[in-house]
Amino acid sequence: MPRPSWIPLALALVSGAASAQDDERDQVLLTSGRVVRGRVATPYASEELLVVNGGKRTRVAAADVGEIRSVATDVAAFFARRLRHRDSPRALRYLVDWAMQHQLPGLARLQAMELVLRDDDDEKMHAFLGHRQRRGAWQWRRDGQWRSRDQLEQSMADRPLTLRGERFTLSCDAGLLTNVRALFDLEHLAVVWFDRFGADLALREVLEPIAVRTFRSADAFPKWGFRPRPYFEPPPHSDLGRTFYSGAAPARPEALFFVGAQGLLYRTIIGEADRQDSRGRVCAWLEVGLGMHLEQLMRGPAGFAAPDLTRPPDLVALRALGRGYRLTHLVHLPMYGSFYLTDNTATATNWAAAEMFVAWLLAADNKQKLRRPFLDYVIAALRDRKGDSSTAFDRIIGTPIERLEEPWLEWLHEIAGK
């Protein structure tokens, strides 16, 4: 059968999105009529945009920008279409064409993979992926060899397969369809992250994908503390998120959105952690709290997660009420010793308290109206490296942290139904 004109491009870019070193997909149209091509590294900068093109760095005054056509906008449009047409395989096939036309080869390939993994008779999508048919069965190429789907999945146990999107890569050792959907969820998480916090936090763009590794079971997972719990190790160390599947028929890796959020925090606002200490974090309670806020926010079927805050985390609020310490202690907890080392009630309480304190500070119904001051504190703590400084917290929030204890507890009691 004849191949559409975009298939050679797809096959040339099977590794996913182009490297930031040779990526000209963003276009900054200036009021003068000039066009600057590359990738916009600082899309929310108020005074000057940084456009990256290979080794070239171009700075553009924000006042001179007429329009920006970006990969970020196209990725957001891709997921709007994907969610809208989730129940229509025919529309999702058209989405592959749309993604290629908008220079999103990684997402196009992922979409085609999901379609053939659901329907092995989808000849067009197999052809797009470069598969061949022998004796009535489709074969996939890996490591220079043609393999059946079963053989492909068996090979993953020996050498994980890496899937590539725009802002994330995902390496997996089993369950190809489940992991394709997990990568879709991570990619949409990034869209939601930028939509909700990009302008407020002046986030940097993700120009090189964040790596996540999923493991087929908790037994195969290299745990960080006493019990298996997903975690992200920031640069300059492994720069990798790790999670795993649990249960008889898992639909999604454990704490997938938490791990993705940790990667986004370090790539878009923090940068690197302590070079001398792989366990150190810039501000542990804040990183855990923001990550779990995103974990609670993203809901829905695997591969089609979307933001939803209609269900308050009442059990988490109840657990947070079990604290034996005050907020002044929470904001100084270390990451490894307080959130990962042990598997006990105290550790679970620390996770709940961090999550619910961030949720309250961001809540629209917060009577203290703290969302904007809190986001200013996030910038100071993470980007400006103030860390867990109580002085910085009190100054930026506008009130001593001790005075927040009572209103926060009142809110927790309401959420917990006590």
N, C-alpha and C positions, 0 to 999 in steps of 0.2 A: 504494500500500500504506500502511496506517496506520503512523504513527511512534510509537515508544515515548515516554513522557512526558519522558524525559531528553534527547531530541534537541534541543529548543529551547535548553536550557542548553548543550549541546555547541556549537551553532552560535553562541551568544552569546560563548563562550569559546574561539573557534578560535585565538586567539593563545596559548593555553596556560594555565598556572597563574595564579591571581589575583595581582595585585600585592600586595606586603607592606603597601602602604598601605591596603588594604581587604580584608584576608584574615583571616577569623575561623575558619579550619578547625581550629586547635588548640584543645583544651579542657583547662584545668587544673582538676580537681575537688579542692576543698579539703576538709579534714576537717570544716570547719564546715558543709558542704553548699553553699557558694557555688561558682559556676562562673566562671572567668576565661577569656574567649575572645580569640583573636588568634593570633599565632604566637610560639612559644617560641624566643627568640633564643639563650638559653644553657641548653640542655637538660641539660648535665652539671655545672652549677654546684652546689657542695656546700652552700652556705649560702643563696643567694638566686637565684631564677629571674627573668629579665627577659622579660616578655610584651609584644610589640609589636602595637598595633592602631591603624593610621593614625598620627596624630601622638601618640597616647597611649602612654605607657610605664608598665606596671604591674610593680612588684617584689613577688614573692611569696616568703616565707620557705620554704625547702625543707622544714622541719619541719612546715609546714602543708599540704603537698601529699599528697592521698590517691591520686590517679591522674592520669595524663596521657594524653589521646587525641590523637595527633598525625599530621600528614601524614607525618612520617618513618617512623612505624610502618606506615602504610598503604602507603608506597612500598616498604618492605622486603617486605611481604606480597605486593605486586604482583609483584615479581621472583621471589620464591619460587614463586609460581604459574606465572609465565611460563616459568621454567626447567623446572619439573616437567611442564608440558604442551607443551613446545616442538615435539613431533612431532604434535600434534593441532590442526589448524586449527579444528575445532569448539570445542575448549576455549578456544582463543585468542579466538574470537568472544565467548564468554561472558565472557572477561576484559575486553573492552571495556565490557560492562554493569557488571561488578564495579568497574572503575575509575571510572565515572561515579557509581555509587552511593556510592563513597568519596571523591567530590569531587577526583578526579585527572583533570581534563579533558585536560591535555597528554598524559599517558600513554595515555589512552583514544584520543585522536586518532592518536597515533603507532602504536598497535596496529592501529587500523582501516586506517591508510595501508599498513602492512606487508602486511596481508591482501589489500587490493585490488591492491597492486603485484605480489603473487604470483599472485593470481587475479582477473582483470579482470571475471569474471562474478559476483562476490560482491555481489549487489544490496543486501543489508542494510547492508553496510559503506559502499558508495557513498552510500546514502541518509543514513547517519549523518554522513558527511563533507560533505553538502550538494551532491553532484554531481548532474548531470542526464544523461539518456540521450537522444541524438538519432541517428536512423537506425541504431539498433543499437549505437552506440558511446557510451561514457561520456565526459563532459566535466568538466573541473575549472575552477573560477573563480579567476582571478588578475588583479589590477589592473583589476577591473570588466569583464573579458572572459572568455568561456567558451573553453576551450582543450582540445584532445585531450591525452592524456598526452605524446605526442611534442612537441607544441607547447609544453606546459608546461616540459618538460626543456630545450627549445631556448631558451626565454626566460630560463632560469637562467644561461646563459652571459653574458647582457647585464646581468642584475640578480640577484644571488644570492638564493635562497629561504631564509628562516629557519624552522627547525623548533624547536618549543618543548617542553621537558619540565618537570620540577619544579626541578631544581638546575642545569640547563644549557640553553643554546640553541645551535643549530648552524646556521650559514649555509653554503650550498653552491652551487656553480656547475655541477654535473653529477652524474649518478648518484643519483637520488632514493632508490631502495631501499637502496643501499649506505650512504647518509648517514642514513636512518632507523635502520638497524641500528647505525651508529656512535653515534648519540645514545642509543639503548638501552644500548649498552656504557658510555657515559659516565655515564648515570644509575645503572647498577648499580655502577660504580666508586665513586660517591659513597656508596652503601649500604654497600659493603665498607669504605670509608675510615672511616665513622662506627662501624661494627660493631667494627672492629679497634683504632681509636685514639681514638674519641670520648670515652670515660670517662677514659682514661689522659692525654689531652692537654687535657681540658676544652674541647673544640672548640665553636665557635659554629656555629649553623645557617646554611645558605645560604638567605637569604630573598629575594634577587634573583638570578636565574640567572646563572651564569658563561657568558660568551660564547666560543664556539669557531668559528673559520672554517676550512673545508676548501677546498683548491684542487684542481682536476681533475688537475693534473700538477705536477711539480717546476719546469717551465718557467714556469708561471703563478704560482708561489709567490714572495712577496717575501722572499728569504733575508736572514738577519741577519748572517751571516759569509761566509766564502769559499765554502762549499758549502750546498746546501739542507738545513737541519736544523730540525725542528719546535721552536717556542719559545713561551713565554708572556710577554707584556709586562704587568707588574702595574700596578695603580693606583698613583699618580694619572695614569698615562700612558694607554695605550690600553685597559688592562684586558681583554685579548683573547688567546686562545690561537690559534696558527696552525699548521696542518699541511697535508699534501698526500697525494695518491695517487700511487703509482708502480707500474710494471709493466703488462703487457698486460691483465690482468683482476684488479685489486686487490680484495681482500675487505674491507680495513680501512685507514684512513689511517695513515701512518707515525707511530710513537710516540704513538698516540692517548691511551693511558693515562698516559704521561708528561706530556703537555700538560694533560690533565684533572687530574692530581695537582697540577701547579703552580698551577692555578686554585684548587683546593681548599685548598692551603696558604695562599694569600694571603687567601681569603675566610673561612676558618675559624679561622686562628690568627695570621697575620702582620699583615694589614691592608694598609697601603701601603708601597711601597718609597721610595727616595730621590726626593724631588720634583725635585731638580736634575739627576739623572742617570738617564736611561731605561735605561742598561746596568747600573746598580748593582743588587745584590741583598743581602738581609740576611745570608745565609750560603750562599755558592754551593755548596760541596761537599755541604752537608747537603740543600739543595733539590734538587740533581741526584741525589744518592744516594737520597733518599726517593722522588722521582719515578720513578727507574728500578727501585726495589724494587716499586712498584705496577705498572710496565710488565711486569716479569717475573712478577708474581703473577697477573695477569689473563690467562687462556687460554681457548681454545675458539672455536667458530664465531662469525662476525660476528653481532652482535646477541644472542648468548647466552653471552658471556664470563662466567667465574666464577673465583674464586680457586683456584689450584692450584700448590703448591710441590713437586710430586713430582719435577720435573726440575731438578737444580742447574745453574746457568749456568756450566758448566765452561769454555767458551771465554772467557767474560768474566773468570773467575778467572785463566786463563792469561794474558790480556792485562794484567790488573792486576799480575801478577808481573813484568812488563817495566818496572816503574817504575825510574827512575834517581834517585829522591828518597825521602825518608822521610815518615812520617805527619805530622810537624810542618810539612812543606811543603804537603802535600795540603790541610790544613784552612784554608790561607790563599790558595788559588787564587782569582783573580777570575773571575766568570762569563763575561764576553765574551771576554777575552783567552785564557783557558785552556780554555774549553769550546765556543766558537763561532767565533772569528776565523779559525782556520786549519783545514785538512783534511790532517792528517798523523798519523803514528804517535803522537806525543806527545799530541795531543788525544784520540785514541781511548783511550789509556792513562789519561788523566785521568778520562774518563767511566767506564771500567771500575773504576778504583780507588775513586772516590766510591761507585759502586753496591755494590761488594763490601765496603767498609768498613761501610756502613750495614747490609747484609745480615748481616754477622758480628755487629755490635752487637745486632741484633734476634734473632739465631738462638737457637732453643730449645736447641740442642746446644753453645752457647758455654760453654766450661768456666769462663769468668770470671764468668758470670751477670750480664751487663751490660744486659739489656733495660730494666729499670726505671730504673737510673741514666741510661741513654741517653735514655729518654723524658723524664726530668726535664731533661736537657740540651737536648732539642729545645724544651721550653717556655721555658727560659732564653734560648737562642740566637735563637729566632724570635719568640715572643710578647713576651718581656721585652727583646728587642733587644740581647742580649749579642753577637750576631753570631758571628764566628770567633775570639772571645777564647780563647786557649790557657789562660789562668788559670781562666776559667769551666769549660772542658772538664775540666781536671785536678781542680778542686775538686768538681764534680758527679759525674763518673765515679768519683772516689775513688782515682785513681792517675794519675801523669804519663803523658801520651800516649806518651812514648818507650817505656814499659814494655809497651805494647800491640803494638808492632811485631812482636816475635817470635811471640807466640801467634797473631796475625792471619796472619802468613806461613805458619805451620804449617797453619792451616785452609785457606788458599788452595791450598797444595800438595795437601792431601787432596781438595779439590773439583776441582782441575785434573787429578788423577790422576798427579801427578809424584812 
